[in-house]
Amino acid sequence: MSSRISPPLIVVGVDGSEASRAALRWAARQADLTGAELRPIQAWRLPATYGMPVDYSDADFEKQARESLRRTVEETLAEQWTLRSSRVTRRRC
């Protein structure tokens, strides 16, 4: 039996608010100090409908959430970190 040890993981919720940006900065510093992987996440759901059916076939809410997450990570962590897929990696100069 092989025992693989995963690196520590820090998950932080990001919604673009100043509080979530502060949490992202804290999590990035903590990941740097501990060698952990940083994984920011952003949740989304379909908007509520109130009795009337709504056609969301042209809306890509997942894509919008991914773009919002990418933009927030880039703006908050500047050039130090890069969002790749669902993972954030530290840029080494």
VMD Tcl script that draws the C-alpha trace (Angstrom):
set ca {
  {0.00 0.00 0.00}
  {1.41 3.32 -1.06}
  {1.02 6.23 1.29}
  {0.90 9.51 -0.57}
  {0.86 12.62 1.51}
  {-0.95 15.54 -0.09}
  {0.34 19.03 0.49}
  {-1.75 21.16 2.85}
  {-4.66 22.94 1.21}
  {-6.12 26.35 2.04}
  {-9.57 27.03 0.59}
  {-10.88 30.60 0.64}
  {-14.24 31.90 -0.56}
  {-14.04 34.92 -2.85}
  {-16.98 37.08 -3.93}
  {-15.19 40.32 -4.86}
  {-16.08 42.13 -1.62}
  {-13.35 43.87 0.37}
  {-13.78 41.32 3.17}
  {-13.21 38.42 0.78}
  {-10.19 40.19 -0.72}
  {-8.74 40.55 2.78}
  {-9.38 36.84 3.38}
  {-7.68 36.03 0.06}
  {-4.60 38.08 0.99}
  {-4.43 36.38 4.39}
  {-4.82 32.93 2.81}
  {-2.10 33.69 0.25}
  {0.33 34.75 2.99}
  {-0.53 31.65 5.02}
  {-0.03 29.41 1.97}
  {3.34 31.04 1.38}
  {4.39 30.48 5.00}
  {3.23 26.88 5.17}
  {3.86 25.70 1.61}
  {0.16 24.94 1.23}
  {-1.77 24.96 -2.02}
  {-4.14 27.92 -2.26}
  {-7.55 27.26 -3.76}
  {-9.89 30.26 -3.97}
  {-13.48 29.38 -4.80}
  {-16.57 31.29 -5.85}
  {-20.05 29.81 -5.62}
  {-22.92 30.63 -7.93}
  {-26.50 29.56 -8.51}
  {-29.29 30.27 -10.93}
  {-31.22 33.45 -10.12}
  {-34.53 32.93 -8.40}
  {-37.65 33.04 -10.50}
  {-40.93 34.09 -9.01}
  {-43.67 32.19 -10.82}
  {-42.60 33.05 -14.35}
  {-40.39 30.66 -16.29}
  {-37.16 32.28 -17.44}
  {-35.00 31.09 -20.32}
  {-31.38 31.00 -19.17}
  {-30.16 29.00 -22.18}
  {-27.93 31.86 -23.37}
  {-26.46 32.61 -19.94}
  {-23.25 30.93 -18.81}
  {-23.25 31.57 -15.08}
  {-20.33 29.22 -14.46}
  {-18.18 31.11 -16.97}
  {-19.15 34.44 -15.38}
  {-18.19 33.12 -11.93}
  {-14.84 31.79 -13.23}
  {-14.07 35.16 -14.85}
  {-15.05 37.06 -11.72}
  {-12.83 34.79 -9.61}
  {-9.88 35.17 -12.00}
  {-10.23 38.94 -12.08}
  {-10.51 39.23 -8.29}
  {-7.45 37.00 -7.72}
  {-5.41 38.98 -10.24}
  {-6.45 42.37 -8.85}
  {-5.96 41.33 -5.23}
  {-2.74 39.35 -5.44}
  {-1.24 41.34 -8.34}
  {1.74 39.73 -9.99}
  {2.62 37.36 -7.15}
  {0.08 34.63 -7.82}
  {-1.49 33.12 -10.94}
  {-4.90 31.44 -11.20}
  {-4.63 28.28 -13.27}
  {-7.88 26.43 -13.67}
  {-9.12 26.03 -10.09}
  {-5.66 26.37 -8.56}
  {-3.60 29.37 -7.62}
  {0.15 29.07 -7.89}
  {2.87 31.31 -6.53}
  {5.00 32.96 -9.19}
  {8.69 32.52 -8.51}
  {10.96 35.21 -9.88}
}
mol new
graphics top color blue
foreach p $ca { graphics top sphere $p radius 0.5 }
foreach p [lrange $ca 0 end-1] q [lrange $ca 1 end] { graphics top cylinder $p $q radius 0.2 }
display resetview
